[in-house]
C-alpha cells in the first residue's frame, strides 16, 4: 500500500471489523475526531499503542513500516487446513470440530476484548 497514512490503516482495520471510526474512538475513550486530526498531525506513541492493541496489530503496521498486519484474514477452514499441513496428516472429524470450537471461542474472546 504505497502512500498509506496511519489514518488510512486505522480506517481500513475498522472497516474490516465492521466498525466506524467514531465507534473505535469511543471504545478507546478517545475524542470523536482524534483519528481525523492524525491526518495532519503526529499521534502520541501511547495512543498509537492503544490502537495497535485494539486491532491486534503492531505500531509499525499502523505507521506504514510493515505492509502486512499481524492478523491474517483466514477462514476457520483455512486455519484447520494449516493445522493439518503442520501436523502432517488429516484431522478426524471430531478433532476438526473440537479445534473449530476452540478457534471460534478465541475469536469471540478477542472480539469481546476489542469492544471494551
Biopython code that builds the backbone (N, CA, C, O; Angstrom):
import numpy as np
from Bio.PDB.StructureBuilder import StructureBuilder

atoms = [
    (1, "UNK", "N", (0.837, -1.181, 0.000)),
    (1, "UNK", "CA", (0.000, 0.000, 0.000)),
    (1, "UNK", "C", (0.881, 1.242, 0.000)),
    (1, "UNK", "O", (1.208, 1.734, 1.080)),
    (2, "UNK", "N", (1.266, 1.754, -1.101)),
    (2, "UNK", "CA", (2.096, 2.953, -1.116)),
    (2, "UNK", "C", (1.325, 4.177, -0.635)),
    (2, "UNK", "O", (0.121, 4.296, -0.860)),
    (3, "UNK", "N", (2.035, 5.078, 0.025)),
    (3, "UNK", "CA", (1.465, 6.336, 0.496)),
    (3, "UNK", "C", (0.267, 6.151, 1.426)),
    (3, "UNK", "O", (-0.631, 6.993, 1.461)),
    (4, "UNK", "N", (0.254, 5.081, 2.157)),
    (4, "UNK", "CA", (-0.826, 4.856, 3.105)),
    (4, "UNK", "C", (-0.478, 5.537, 4.419)),
    (4, "UNK", "O", (0.611, 5.349, 4.961)),
    (5, "UNK", "N", (-1.408, 6.321, 4.919)),
    (5, "UNK", "CA", (-1.190, 7.021, 6.179)),
    (5, "UNK", "C", (-1.688, 6.180, 7.349)),
    (5, "UNK", "O", (-2.398, 5.190, 7.170)),
    (6, "UNK", "N", (-1.303, 6.595, 8.532)),
    (6, "UNK", "CA", (-1.792, 5.944, 9.740)),
    (6, "UNK", "C", (-3.309, 5.991, 9.771)),
    (6, "UNK", "O", (-3.958, 5.006, 10.123)),
    (7, "UNK", "N", (-3.869, 7.126, 9.407)),
    (7, "UNK", "CA", (-5.324, 7.264, 9.363)),
    (7, "UNK", "C", (-5.934, 6.212, 8.442)),
    (7, "UNK", "O", (-6.915, 5.562, 8.803)),
    (8, "UNK", "N", (-5.356, 6.044, 7.251)),
    (8, "UNK", "CA", (-5.885, 5.073, 6.286)),
    (8, "UNK", "C", (-5.827, 3.654, 6.838)),
    (8, "UNK", "O", (-6.759, 2.870, 6.656)),
    (9, "UNK", "N", (-4.744, 3.332, 7.503)),
    (9, "UNK", "CA", (-4.604, 1.988, 8.074)),
    (9, "UNK", "C", (-5.667, 1.744, 9.149)),
    (9, "UNK", "O", (-6.277, 0.676, 9.198)),
    (10, "UNK", "N", (-5.877, 2.735, 10.000)),
    (10, "UNK", "CA", (-6.872, 2.585, 11.067)),
    (10, "UNK", "C", (-8.269, 2.473, 10.468)),
    (10, "UNK", "O", (-9.075, 1.652, 10.905)),
    (11, "UNK", "N", (-8.546, 3.286, 9.483)),
    (11, "UNK", "CA", (-9.857, 3.239, 8.825)),
    (11, "UNK", "C", (-10.092, 1.868, 8.196)),
    (11, "UNK", "O", (-11.181, 1.305, 8.312)),
    (12, "UNK", "N", (-9.075, 1.336, 7.537)),
    (12, "UNK", "CA", (-9.183, 0.015, 6.909)),
    (12, "UNK", "C", (-9.419, -1.081, 7.950)),
    (12, "UNK", "O", (-10.260, -1.957, 7.749)),
    (13, "UNK", "N", (-8.683, -1.033, 9.056)),
    (13, "UNK", "CA", (-8.863, -2.022, 10.116)),
    (13, "UNK", "C", (-10.259, -1.929, 10.726)),
    (13, "UNK", "O", (-10.883, -2.949, 11.016)),
    (14, "UNK", "N", (-10.743, -0.714, 10.917)),
    (14, "UNK", "CA", (-12.089, -0.526, 11.466)),
    (14, "UNK", "C", (-13.134, -1.106, 10.518)),
    (14, "UNK", "O", (-14.058, -1.793, 10.953)),
    (15, "UNK", "N", (-12.988, -0.832, 9.233)),
    (15, "UNK", "CA", (-13.942, -1.345, 8.245)),
    (15, "UNK", "C", (-13.949, -2.867, 8.220)),
    (15, "UNK", "O", (-15.008, -3.480, 8.084)),
    (16, "UNK", "N", (-12.779, -3.481, 8.351)),
    (16, "UNK", "CA", (-12.703, -4.947, 8.371)),
    (16, "UNK", "C", (-13.473, -5.528, 9.548)),
    (16, "UNK", "O", (-13.978, -6.649, 9.478)),
    (17, "UNK", "N", (-13.559, -4.765, 10.621)),
    (17, "UNK", "CA", (-14.289, -5.220, 11.808)),
    (17, "UNK", "C", (-15.728, -4.732, 11.828)),
    (17, "UNK", "O", (-16.468, -4.999, 12.775)),
    (18, "UNK", "N", (-16.126, -4.013, 10.774)),
    (18, "UNK", "CA", (-17.492, -3.516, 10.718)),
    (18, "UNK", "C", (-17.758, -2.381, 11.687)),
    (18, "UNK", "O", (-18.879, -2.210, 12.166)),
    (19, "UNK", "N", (-16.729, -1.612, 11.974)),
    (19, "UNK", "CA", (-16.859, -0.503, 12.928)),
    (19, "UNK", "C", (-16.594, 0.817, 12.240)),
    (19, "UNK", "O", (-15.841, 0.886, 11.269)),
    (20, "UNK", "N", (-17.211, 1.851, 12.746)),
    (20, "UNK", "CA", (-16.926, 3.204, 12.271)),
    (20, "UNK", "C", (-15.774, 3.770, 13.098)),
    (20, "UNK", "O", (-15.476, 3.280, 14.187)),
    (21, "UNK", "N", (-15.135, 4.808, 12.564)),
    (21, "UNK", "CA", (-14.055, 5.446, 13.332)),
    (21, "UNK", "C", (-14.570, 6.053, 14.636)),
    (21, "UNK", "O", (-13.895, 5.932, 15.659)),
    (22, "UNK", "N", (-15.750, 6.710, 14.643)),
    (22, "UNK", "CA", (-16.257, 7.207, 15.929)),
    (22, "UNK", "C", (-16.507, 6.084, 16.946)),
    (22, "UNK", "O", (-16.316, 6.280, 18.146)),
    (23, "UNK", "N", (-16.933, 4.912, 16.467)),
    (23, "UNK", "CA", (-17.151, 3.788, 17.383)),
    (23, "UNK", "C", (-15.827, 3.304, 17.973)),
    (23, "UNK", "O", (-15.747, 3.002, 19.163)),
    (24, "UNK", "N", (-14.794, 3.231, 17.139)),
    (24, "UNK", "CA", (-13.468, 2.835, 17.634)),
    (24, "UNK", "C", (-12.969, 3.875, 18.637)),
    (24, "UNK", "O", (-12.438, 3.522, 19.690)),
    (25, "UNK", "N", (-13.141, 5.157, 18.308)),
    (25, "UNK", "CA", (-12.736, 6.231, 19.229)),
    (25, "UNK", "C", (-13.433, 6.087, 20.574)),
    (25, "UNK", "O", (-12.811, 6.230, 21.626)),
    (26, "UNK", "N", (-14.723, 5.803, 20.528)),
    (26, "UNK", "CA", (-15.484, 5.643, 21.769)),
    (26, "UNK", "C", (-14.985, 4.433, 22.558)),
    (26, "UNK", "O", (-14.831, 4.504, 23.777)),
    (27, "UNK", "N", (-14.733, 3.320, 21.859)),
    (27, "UNK", "CA", (-14.228, 2.120, 22.536)),
    (27, "UNK", "C", (-12.910, 2.398, 23.254)),
    (27, "UNK", "O", (-12.657, 1.870, 24.337)),
    (28, "UNK", "N", (-12.075, 3.236, 22.635)),
    (28, "UNK", "CA", (-10.757, 3.541, 23.197)),
    (28, "UNK", "C", (-10.769, 4.760, 24.122)),
    (28, "UNK", "O", (-9.737, 5.150, 24.666)),
    (29, "UNK", "N", (-11.943, 5.349, 24.288)),
    (29, "UNK", "CA", (-12.104, 6.551, 25.128)),
    (29, "UNK", "C", (-11.300, 7.733, 24.577)),
    (29, "UNK", "O", (-10.745, 8.528, 25.336)),
    (30, "UNK", "N", (-11.249, 7.835, 23.240)),
    (30, "UNK", "CA", (-10.619, 8.960, 22.551)),
    (30, "UNK", "C", (-11.706, 9.949, 22.152)),
    (30, "UNK", "O", (-12.887, 9.603, 22.129)),
    (31, "UNK", "N", (-11.310, 11.174, 21.840)),
    (31, "UNK", "CA", (-12.277, 12.137, 21.316)),
    (31, "UNK", "C", (-12.732, 11.674, 19.933)),
    (31, "UNK", "O", (-12.008, 10.960, 19.239)),
    (32, "UNK", "N", (-13.940, 12.088, 19.540)),
    (32, "UNK", "CA", (-14.529, 11.630, 18.280)),
    (32, "UNK", "C", (-13.657, 11.904, 17.062)),
    (32, "UNK", "O", (-13.601, 11.083, 16.146)),
    (33, "UNK", "N", (-12.989, 13.025, 17.038)),
    (33, "UNK", "CA", (-12.253, 13.436, 15.844)),
    (33, "UNK", "C", (-10.751, 13.170, 15.910)),
    (33, "UNK", "O", (-10.007, 13.637, 15.047)),
    (34, "UNK", "N", (-10.300, 12.435, 16.908)),
    (34, "UNK", "CA", (-8.861, 12.233, 17.071)),
    (34, "UNK", "C", (-8.219, 11.623, 15.827)),
    (34, "UNK", "O", (-7.176, 12.096, 15.376)),
    (35, "UNK", "N", (-8.827, 10.584, 15.273)),
    (35, "UNK", "CA", (-8.223, 9.936, 14.102)),
    (35, "UNK", "C", (-8.133, 10.896, 12.923)),
    (35, "UNK", "O", (-7.162, 10.866, 12.167)),
    (36, "UNK", "N", (-9.132, 11.740, 12.766)),
    (36, "UNK", "CA", (-9.109, 12.707, 11.658)),
    (36, "UNK", "C", (-7.994, 13.737, 11.852)),
    (36, "UNK", "O", (-7.403, 14.209, 10.881)),
    (37, "UNK", "N", (-7.714, 14.081, 13.107)),
    (37, "UNK", "CA", (-6.598, 15.008, 13.373)),
    (37, "UNK", "C", (-5.263, 14.378, 13.014)),
    (37, "UNK", "O", (-4.311, 15.083, 12.679)),
    (38, "UNK", "N", (-5.187, 13.058, 13.083)),
    (38, "UNK", "CA", (-3.946, 12.367, 12.753)),
    (38, "UNK", "C", (-3.615, 12.453, 11.265)),
    (38, "UNK", "O", (-2.511, 12.101, 10.850)),
    (39, "UNK", "N", (-4.565, 12.917, 10.469)),
    (39, "UNK", "CA", (-4.270, 13.108, 9.042)),
    (39, "UNK", "C", (-3.257, 14.232, 8.850)),
    (39, "UNK", "O", (-2.511, 14.237, 7.871)),
    (40, "UNK", "N", (-3.230, 15.188, 9.788)),
    (40, "UNK", "CA", (-2.358, 16.357, 9.645)),
    (40, "UNK", "C", (-1.380, 16.542, 10.802)),
    (40, "UNK", "O", (-0.550, 17.451, 10.772)),
    (41, "UNK", "N", (-1.471, 15.692, 11.816)),
    (41, "UNK", "CA", (-0.556, 15.821, 12.953)),
    (41, "UNK", "C", (-0.070, 14.440, 13.377)),
    (41, "UNK", "O", (-0.632, 13.420, 12.979)),
    (42, "UNK", "N", (0.960, 14.424, 14.172)),
    (42, "UNK", "CA", (1.533, 13.158, 14.634)),
    (42, "UNK", "C", (0.830, 12.679, 15.896)),
    (42, "UNK", "O", (0.662, 13.449, 16.842)),
    (43, "UNK", "N", (0.420, 11.418, 15.919)),
    (43, "UNK", "CA", (-0.224, 10.879, 17.117)),
    (43, "UNK", "C", (0.788, 10.634, 18.230)),
    (43, "UNK", "O", (1.981, 10.463, 17.980)),
    (44, "UNK", "N", (0.290, 10.619, 19.463)),
    (44, "UNK", "CA", (1.139, 10.275, 20.603)),
    (44, "UNK", "C", (1.426, 8.776, 20.566)),
    (44, "UNK", "O", (0.581, 7.981, 20.155)),
    (45, "UNK", "N", (2.606, 8.411, 20.992)),
    (45, "UNK", "CA", (3.004, 6.997, 20.997)),
    (45, "UNK", "C", (2.048, 6.158, 21.840)),
    (45, "UNK", "O", (1.709, 5.036, 21.463)),
    (46, "UNK", "N", (1.616, 6.694, 22.971)),
    (46, "UNK", "CA", (0.717, 5.932, 23.845)),
    (46, "UNK", "C", (-0.631, 5.680, 23.176)),
    (46, "UNK", "O", (-1.223, 4.615, 23.353)),
    (47, "UNK", "N", (-1.118, 6.655, 22.408)),
    (47, "UNK", "CA", (-2.381, 6.474, 21.682)),
    (47, "UNK", "C", (-2.223, 5.440, 20.568)),
    (47, "UNK", "O", (-3.102, 4.604, 20.357)),
    (48, "UNK", "N", (-1.101, 5.505, 19.860)),
    (48, "UNK", "CA", (-0.845, 4.514, 18.807)),
    (48, "UNK", "C", (-0.784, 3.107, 19.393)),
    (48, "UNK", "O", (-1.298, 2.160, 18.796)),
    (49, "UNK", "N", (-0.161, 2.969, 20.555)),
    (49, "UNK", "CA", (-0.062, 1.661, 21.201)),
    (49, "UNK", "C", (-1.448, 1.127, 21.557)),
    (49, "UNK", "O", (-1.711, -0.064, 21.394)),
    (50, "UNK", "N", (-2.336, 1.998, 22.042)),
    (50, "UNK", "CA", (-3.705, 1.576, 22.365)),
    (50, "UNK", "C", (-4.433, 1.092, 21.120)),
    (50, "UNK", "O", (-5.127, 0.075, 21.156)),
    (51, "UNK", "N", (-4.275, 1.820, 20.018)),
    (51, "UNK", "CA", (-4.935, 1.438, 18.766)),
    (51, "UNK", "C", (-4.370, 0.111, 18.260)),
    (51, "UNK", "O", (-5.122, -0.757, 17.818)),
    (52, "UNK", "N", (-3.062, -0.047, 18.325)),
    (52, "UNK", "CA", (-2.431, -1.295, 17.878)),
    (52, "UNK", "C", (-2.934, -2.478, 18.706)),
    (52, "UNK", "O", (-3.239, -3.534, 18.152)),
    (53, "UNK", "N", (-3.021, -2.312, 20.014)),
    (53, "UNK", "CA", (-3.538, -3.377, 20.875)),
    (53, "UNK", "C", (-4.996, -3.686, 20.544)),
    (53, "UNK", "O", (-5.398, -4.849, 20.505)),
    (54, "UNK", "N", (-5.769, -2.660, 20.313)),
    (54, "UNK", "CA", (-7.191, -2.808, 19.999)),
    (54, "UNK", "C", (-7.392, -3.672, 18.757)),
    (54, "UNK", "O", (-8.256, -4.549, 18.735)),
    (55, "UNK", "N", (-6.587, -3.418, 17.724)),
    (55, "UNK", "CA", (-6.733, -4.145, 16.464)),
    (55, "UNK", "C", (-5.819, -5.366, 16.357)),
    (55, "UNK", "O", (-5.835, -6.064, 15.343)),
    (56, "UNK", "N", (-5.027, -5.626, 17.392)),
    (56, "UNK", "CA", (-4.099, -6.765, 17.393)),
    (56, "UNK", "C", (-3.109, -6.678, 16.230)),
    (56, "UNK", "O", (-2.854, -7.665, 15.540)),
    (57, "UNK", "N", (-2.563, -5.492, 16.029)),
    (57, "UNK", "CA", (-1.523, -5.269, 15.018)),
    (57, "UNK", "C", (-0.357, -4.558, 15.701)),
    (57, "UNK", "O", (-0.459, -4.162, 16.862)),
    (58, "UNK", "N", (0.732, -4.401, 14.988)),
    (58, "UNK", "CA", (1.883, -3.696, 15.556)),
    (58, "UNK", "C", (1.773, -2.194, 15.286)),
    (58, "UNK", "O", (1.089, -1.763, 14.357)),
    (59, "UNK", "N", (2.453, -1.419, 16.105)),
    (59, "UNK", "CA", (2.534, 0.023, 15.864)),
    (59, "UNK", "C", (3.223, 0.271, 14.526)),
    (59, "UNK", "O", (2.849, 1.187, 13.794)),
    (60, "UNK", "N", (4.221, -0.535, 14.207)),
    (60, "UNK", "CA", (4.893, -0.393, 12.910)),
    (60, "UNK", "C", (3.914, -0.544, 11.752)),
    (60, "UNK", "O", (4.019, 0.164, 10.751)),
    (61, "UNK", "N", (2.969, -1.458, 11.885)),
    (61, "UNK", "CA", (1.960, -1.606, 10.827)),
    (61, "UNK", "C", (1.136, -0.323, 10.699)),
    (61, "UNK", "O", (0.900, 0.157, 9.590)),
    (62, "UNK", "N", (0.704, 0.228, 11.829)),
    (62, "UNK", "CA", (-0.092, 1.463, 11.792)),
    (62, "UNK", "C", (0.686, 2.613, 11.166)),
    (62, "UNK", "O", (0.110, 3.459, 10.482)),
    (63, "UNK", "N", (1.987, 2.643, 11.399)),
    (63, "UNK", "CA", (2.824, 3.722, 10.868)),
    (63, "UNK", "C", (3.244, 3.500, 9.417)),
    (63, "UNK", "O", (3.885, 4.360, 8.813)),
    (64, "UNK", "N", (2.881, 2.349, 8.862)),
    (64, "UNK", "CA", (3.223, 2.081, 7.468)),
    (64, "UNK", "C", (4.600, 1.481, 7.270)),
    (64, "UNK", "O", (5.085, 1.396, 6.142)),
    (65, "UNK", "N", (5.233, 1.064, 8.352)),
    (65, "UNK", "CA", (6.568, 0.462, 8.249)),
    (65, "UNK", "C", (6.500, -1.009, 7.862)),
    (65, "UNK", "O", (7.486, -1.580, 7.396)),
    (66, "UNK", "N", (5.348, -1.616, 8.052)),
    (66, "UNK", "CA", (5.114, -3.008, 7.672)),
    (66, "UNK", "C", (3.949, -3.029, 6.702)),
    (66, "UNK", "O", (2.992, -2.271, 6.853)),
    (67, "UNK", "N", (4.031, -3.889, 5.716)),
    (67, "UNK", "CA", (2.957, -3.972, 4.731)),
    (67, "UNK", "C", (1.816, -4.871, 5.167)),
    (67, "UNK", "O", (0.676, -4.675, 4.745)),
    (68, "UNK", "N", (2.106, -5.851, 6.002)),
    (68, "UNK", "CA", (1.063, -6.781, 6.400)),
    (68, "UNK", "C", (0.728, -6.581, 7.862)),
    (68, "UNK", "O", (1.599, -6.324, 8.693)),
    (69, "UNK", "N", (-0.565, -6.705, 8.157)),
    (69, "UNK", "CA", (-0.956, -6.690, 9.557)),
    (69, "UNK", "C", (-0.557, -8.025, 10.162)),
    (69, "UNK", "O", (-0.309, -8.989, 9.437)),
    (70, "UNK", "N", (-0.494, -8.085, 11.469)),
    (70, "UNK", "CA", (-0.103, -9.313, 12.151)),
    (70, "UNK", "C", (-1.192, -10.372, 12.105)),
    (70, "UNK", "O", (-0.931, -11.551, 12.346)),
    (71, "UNK", "N", (-2.402, -9.955, 11.799)),
    (71, "UNK", "CA", (-3.528, -10.870, 11.818)),
    (71, "UNK", "C", (-3.988, -11.136, 10.390)),
    (71, "UNK", "O", (-4.584, -10.262, 9.760)),
    (72, "UNK", "N", (-3.716, -12.335, 9.870)),
    (72, "UNK", "CA", (-4.140, -12.623, 8.504)),
    (72, "UNK", "C", (-5.650, -12.816, 8.429)),
    (72, "UNK", "O", (-6.284, -13.187, 9.417)),
    (73, "UNK", "N", (-6.213, -12.568, 7.273)),
    (73, "UNK", "CA", (-7.634, -12.788, 7.044)),
    (73, "UNK", "C", (-7.825, -14.227, 6.585)),
    (73, "UNK", "O", (-7.849, -14.501, 5.385)),
    (74, "UNK", "N", (-7.959, -15.137, 7.526)),
    (74, "UNK", "CA", (-8.129, -16.548, 7.211)),
    (74, "UNK", "C", (-9.465, -17.033, 7.734)),
    (74, "UNK", "O", (-9.914, -16.625, 8.805)),
    (75, "UNK", "N", (-10.094, -17.904, 6.970)),
    (75, "UNK", "CA", (-11.314, -18.537, 7.456)),
    (75, "UNK", "C", (-10.921, -19.643, 8.436)),
    (75, "UNK", "O", (-9.766, -20.066, 8.486)),
    (76, "UNK", "N", (-11.886, -20.094, 9.199)),
    (76, "UNK", "CA", (-11.609, -21.177, 10.147)),
    (76, "UNK", "C", (-11.185, -22.430, 9.391)),
    (76, "UNK", "O", (-10.298, -23.153, 9.845)),
    (77, "UNK", "N", (-11.805, -22.697, 8.244)),
    (77, "UNK", "CA", (-11.408, -23.868, 7.453)),
    (77, "UNK", "C", (-9.959, -23.755, 6.977)),
    (77, "UNK", "O", (-9.236, -24.751, 6.955)),
    (78, "UNK", "N", (-9.532, -22.550, 6.597)),
    (78, "UNK", "CA", (-8.140, -22.360, 6.182)),
    (78, "UNK", "C", (-7.189, -22.603, 7.354)),
    (78, "UNK", "O", (-6.116, -23.181, 7.183)),
    (79, "UNK", "N", (-7.586, -22.161, 8.529)),
    (79, "UNK", "CA", (-6.762, -22.387, 9.721)),
    (79, "UNK", "C", (-6.664, -23.884, 10.009)),
    (79, "UNK", "O", (-5.586, -24.398, 10.305)),
    (80, "UNK", "N", (-7.797, -24.578, 9.919)),
    (80, "UNK", "CA", (-7.790, -26.020, 10.165)),
    (80, "UNK", "C", (-6.951, -26.758, 9.124)),
    (80, "UNK", "O", (-6.247, -27.712, 9.456)),
    (81, "UNK", "N", (-7.022, -26.326, 7.882)),
    (81, "UNK", "CA", (-6.179, -26.927, 6.840)),
    (81, "UNK", "C", (-4.700, -26.708, 7.149)),
    (81, "UNK", "O", (-3.873, -27.590, 6.916)),
    (82, "UNK", "N", (-4.375, -25.529, 7.674)),
    (82, "UNK", "CA", (-2.986, -25.246, 8.050)),
    (82, "UNK", "C", (-2.525, -26.158, 9.179)),
    (82, "UNK", "O", (-1.382, -26.615, 9.191)),
    (83, "UNK", "N", (-3.417, -26.419, 10.124)),
    (83, "UNK", "CA", (-3.088, -27.335, 11.222)),
    (83, "UNK", "C", (-2.805, -28.726, 10.663)),
    (83, "UNK", "O", (-1.863, -29.396, 11.086)),
    (84, "UNK", "N", (-3.634, -29.153, 9.707)),
    (84, "UNK", "CA", (-3.399, -30.463, 9.084)),
    (84, "UNK", "C", (-2.042, -30.494, 8.389)),
    (84, "UNK", "O", (-1.296, -31.465, 8.521)),
    (85, "UNK", "N", (-1.726, -29.444, 7.657)),
    (85, "UNK", "CA", (-0.438, -29.385, 6.964)),
    (85, "UNK", "C", (0.717, -29.407, 7.955)),
    (85, "UNK", "O", (1.737, -30.053, 7.713)),
    (86, "UNK", "N", (0.557, -28.704, 9.066)),
    (86, "UNK", "CA", (1.610, -28.627, 10.076)),
    (86, "UNK", "C", (1.829, -29.985, 10.735)),
    (86, "UNK", "O", (2.964, -30.403, 10.969)),
    (87, "UNK", "N", (0.719, -30.666, 11.031)),
    (87, "UNK", "CA", (0.832, -31.948, 11.735)),
    (87, "UNK", "C", (1.206, -33.094, 10.800)),
    (87, "UNK", "O", (1.604, -34.166, 11.255)),
    (88, "UNK", "N", (1.078, -32.868, 9.497)),
    (88, "UNK", "CA", (1.480, -33.888, 8.537)),
    (88, "UNK", "C", (0.426, -34.937, 8.250)),
    (88, "UNK", "O", (0.705, -35.917, 7.558)),
    (89, "UNK", "N", (-0.756, -34.756, 8.755)),
    (89, "UNK", "CA", (-1.820, -35.725, 8.491)),
    (89, "UNK", "C", (-3.181, -35.078, 8.595)),
    (89, "UNK", "O", (-3.314, -33.941, 9.046)),
    (90, "UNK", "N", (-4.189, -35.817, 8.173)),
    (90, "UNK", "CA", (-5.548, -35.283, 8.235)),
    (90, "UNK", "C", (-6.090, -35.379, 9.652)),
    (90, "UNK", "O", (-5.770, -36.300, 10.404)),
    (91, "UNK", "N", (-6.912, -34.406, 9.991)),
    (91, "UNK", "CA", (-7.603, -34.444, 11.277)),
    (91, "UNK", "C", (-8.884, -35.242, 11.102)),
    (91, "UNK", "O", (-9.559, -35.126, 10.079)),
    (92, "UNK", "N", (-9.223, -36.064, 12.114)),
    (92, "UNK", "CA", (-10.522, -36.732, 12.024)),
    (92, "UNK", "C", (-11.609, -35.708, 12.337)),
    (92, "UNK", "O", (-11.316, -34.619, 12.831)),
    (93, "UNK", "N", (-12.838, -36.048, 12.056)),
    (93, "UNK", "CA", (-13.939, -35.084, 12.188)),
    (93, "UNK", "C", (-14.108, -34.575, 13.619)),
    (93, "UNK", "O", (-14.394, -33.394, 13.816)),
    (94, "UNK", "N", (-13.939, -35.432, 14.613)),
    (94, "UNK", "CA", (-14.121, -34.967, 15.996)),
    (94, "UNK", "C", (-13.014, -33.992, 16.396)),
    (94, "UNK", "O", (-13.282, -32.999, 17.072)),
    (95, "UNK", "N", (-11.770, -34.266, 15.984)),
    (95, "UNK", "CA", (-10.674, -33.331, 16.270)),
    (95, "UNK", "C", (-10.887, -32.011, 15.539)),
    (95, "UNK", "O", (-10.669, -30.934, 16.093)),
    (96, "UNK", "N", (-11.316, -32.114, 14.290)),
    (96, "UNK", "CA", (-11.563, -30.911, 13.493)),
    (96, "UNK", "C", (-12.655, -30.051, 14.144)),
    (96, "UNK", "O", (-12.529, -28.829, 14.222)),
    (97, "UNK", "N", (-13.721, -30.701, 14.606)),
    (97, "UNK", "CA", (-14.819, -29.968, 15.241)),
    (97, "UNK", "C", (-14.369, -29.360, 16.573)),
    (97, "UNK", "O", (-14.744, -28.233, 16.896)),
    (98, "UNK", "N", (-13.570, -30.096, 17.345)),
    (98, "UNK", "CA", (-13.064, -29.573, 18.613)),
    (98, "UNK", "C", (-12.195, -28.330, 18.368)),
    (98, "UNK", "O", (-12.331, -27.328, 19.070)),
    (99, "UNK", "N", (-11.312, -28.400, 17.379)),
    (99, "UNK", "CA", (-10.474, -27.241, 17.051)),
    (99, "UNK", "C", (-11.312, -26.071, 16.546)),
    (99, "UNK", "O", (-11.017, -24.918, 16.858)),
    (100, "UNK", "N", (-12.354, -26.360, 15.770)),
    (100, "UNK", "CA", (-13.248, -25.300, 15.284)),
    (100, "UNK", "C", (-13.875, -24.554, 16.466)),
    (100, "UNK", "O", (-13.936, -23.324, 16.468)),
    (101, "UNK", "N", (-14.336, -25.299, 17.459)),
    (101, "UNK", "CA", (-14.952, -24.694, 18.646)),
    (101, "UNK", "C", (-13.935, -23.829, 19.391)),
    (101, "UNK", "O", (-14.261, -22.727, 19.833)),
    (102, "UNK", "N", (-12.712, -24.323, 19.528)),
    (102, "UNK", "CA", (-11.662, -23.562, 20.219)),
    (102, "UNK", "C", (-11.353, -22.268, 19.467)),
    (102, "UNK", "O", (-11.240, -21.205, 20.076)),
    (103, "UNK", "N", (-11.219, -22.360, 18.151)),
    (103, "UNK", "CA", (-10.909, -21.173, 17.337)),
    (103, "UNK", "C", (-12.041, -20.155, 17.420)),
    (103, "UNK", "O", (-11.792, -18.959, 17.574)),
    (104, "UNK", "N", (-13.290, -20.629, 17.320)),
    (104, "UNK", "CA", (-14.431, -19.712, 17.407)),
    (104, "UNK", "C", (-14.501, -19.050, 18.780)),
    (104, "UNK", "O", (-14.817, -17.864, 18.881)),
    (105, "UNK", "N", (-14.207, -19.806, 19.838)),
    (105, "UNK", "CA", (-14.222, -19.238, 21.189)),
    (105, "UNK", "C", (-13.129, -18.184, 21.346)),
    (105, "UNK", "O", (-13.360, -17.131, 21.941)),
    (106, "UNK", "N", (-11.943, -18.464, 20.815)),
    (106, "UNK", "CA", (-10.839, -17.496, 20.894)),
    (106, "UNK", "C", (-11.179, -16.236, 20.116)),
    (106, "UNK", "O", (-10.918, -15.127, 20.584)),
    (107, "UNK", "N", (-11.759, -16.397, 18.931)),
    (107, "UNK", "CA", (-12.146, -15.242, 18.122)),
    (107, "UNK", "C", (-13.193, -14.411, 18.854)),
    (107, "UNK", "O", (-13.107, -13.184, 18.877)),
    (108, "UNK", "N", (-14.185, -15.076, 19.454)),
    (108, "UNK", "CA", (-15.218, -14.358, 20.202)),
    (108, "UNK", "C", (-14.609, -13.605, 21.383)),
    (108, "UNK", "O", (-15.004, -12.474, 21.667)),
    (109, "UNK", "N", (-13.654, -14.224, 22.069)),
    (109, "UNK", "CA", (-12.992, -13.558, 23.198)),
    (109, "UNK", "C", (-12.206, -12.345, 22.727)),
    (109, "UNK", "O", (-12.225, -11.300, 23.378)),
    (110, "UNK", "N", (-11.509, -12.476, 21.588)),
    (110, "UNK", "CA", (-10.747, -11.341, 21.050)),
    (110, "UNK", "C", (-11.685, -10.215, 20.626)),
    (110, "UNK", "O", (-11.398, -9.042, 20.868)),
    (111, "UNK", "N", (-12.807, -10.569, 19.991)),
    (111, "UNK", "CA", (-13.774, -9.552, 19.578)),
    (111, "UNK", "C", (-14.374, -8.849, 20.791)),
    (111, "UNK", "O", (-14.572, -7.634, 20.777)),
    (112, "UNK", "N", (-14.662, -9.622, 21.846)),
    (112, "UNK", "CA", (-15.206, -9.040, 23.072)),
    (112, "UNK", "C", (-14.195, -8.091, 23.704)),
    (112, "UNK", "O", (-14.561, -7.006, 24.158)),
    (113, "UNK", "N", (-12.935, -8.489, 23.737)),
    (113, "UNK", "CA", (-11.871, -7.646, 24.299)),
    (113, "UNK", "C", (-11.725, -6.365, 23.490)),
    (113, "UNK", "O", (-11.495, -5.292, 24.049)),
    (114, "UNK", "N", (-11.858, -6.479, 22.179)),
    (114, "UNK", "CA", (-11.741, -5.316, 21.302)),
    (114, "UNK", "C", (-12.855, -4.317, 21.571)),
    (114, "UNK", "O", (-12.648, -3.111, 21.436)),
    (115, "UNK", "N", (-14.034, -4.802, 21.951)),
    (115, "UNK", "CA", (-15.189, -3.926, 22.170)),
    (115, "UNK", "C", (-15.129, -3.202, 23.503)),
    (115, "UNK", "O", (-15.890, -2.260, 23.723)),
    (116, "UNK", "N", (-14.236, -3.624, 24.402)),
    (116, "UNK", "CA", (-14.129, -2.968, 25.724)),
    (116, "UNK", "C", (-13.628, -1.561, 25.594)),
    (116, "UNK", "O", (-13.478, -0.865, 26.598)),
]
sb = StructureBuilder()
sb.init_structure("model")
sb.init_model(0)
sb.init_chain("A")
sb.init_seg("    ")
for serial, (resi, resn, name, xyz) in enumerate(atoms, 1):
    if name == "N":
        sb.init_residue(resn, " ", resi, " ")
    sb.init_atom(name, np.array(xyz, "f"), 0.0, 1.0, " ", f" {name:<3s}", serial, name[0])
structure = sb.get_structure()
